[in-house]
Amino acid sequence: MEFLKEYVQAVEEEIQSLQLPDRPAYLYDPQRYILANGGKRIRPVLTLLAGGMCGRSVEQTMPAALAVELLHNFTLMHDDIMDQAENRRGKPAVHVKWDSSTAILAGDALFTRAMMQLQNLEDEVDHKKMSAIFLDGINAVCEGQALDMDFENRVDVSPEEYLEMIAGKTGALLSASLQMGGVVAGADDEVLGNLADLGNTLGYAFQIQDDLLDVVADPDKFGKTVAGDIVECKKTYLMVLSLDACNKEERKWLQECLNNKPIDQPKVEKVIDLYKELGIIEATKNKVDGYYSRAESILERFGESTYKQDLHKLIQTLKTREY
């Protein structure tokens, strides 16, 4: 995404200039490690774009953008522990490279440092509103994570419940990222509402698209095992739609699969065949397209600017991604 290079570079420079102490290394080395481990930096870029659309410069909006990125990395450190994930961005997860206690403490400190970044905003910014949006966002992320964990032990998750989980786990931080850019610019409640709506809509689109790509992506481009979500019995949008749409016999078979993970390859192929027979893949594609179209429609409520143009390009790029 070359058109975002300037924003990403600005975020990277700020991250690299963070004055993290050398001691205690137990606390700060893991923070340096995860922050240096890359990532697309989409969330802070959204903050910068929203601030720009509402009339503020990248420099004025940067403390809020940096707060968002530090917060995001805090959630990754803790998520990896809960998911027992071995790797993050192609490298050992923090809790693997060190241990779980270290990762928990370093994550807590990174969350605190994210809050501290908000103190660097200009005095004219409504700090109370900024903190409220930031904290509401992280609370919603925690709720979404809790729902996701609850779904692991259930086979009766409805499509509506799944969308509720996405709204928290994925959409909430995207929504907060955009709104925080608006708050820096002193945007009114109507504009903030549009930014919140845009973030939530992109969250739905992105996560459901992820679920879809797990089944239909080109293995050479995908970068991970195709149908890995099915193997691991994850409650994706496609799976919960299938459980809702299939007949009694098919539902019983699917539930048995989910209760006996991991699923072997013949059963994985049978699940994919069931998706096709029920029209689940096409329905999911339509759902994703619908959300991206809605995001583009919301964006049209904002005045013309280079920031708006770049955000439109970002939506188009996400819409057509293959991995």
Secondary structure, DSSP 8 states (H G I E B T S, - for coil): -GGGHHHHHHHHHHHHT----SSSHHHHHHHHHHHTT----HHHHHHHHHHHHTT--HHHHHHHHHHHHHHHHHHHHHHHHHHT-SEETTEE-HHHHS-HHHHHHHHHHHHHHHHHHGGGS-TTS-HHHHHHHHHHHHHHHHHHHHHHHHHTT-S---HHHHHHHHIIIIIHHHHHHHHHHHHHTT--HHHHHHHHHHHHHHHHHHHHHHHHHHHHS-HHHHSS-TTHHHHTT---HHHHHHHHHS-HHHHHHHHHHHTS-S--HHHHHHHHHHHHHTTHHHHHHHHHHHHHHHHHHHHTTS---HHHHHHHHHHHHHHT---
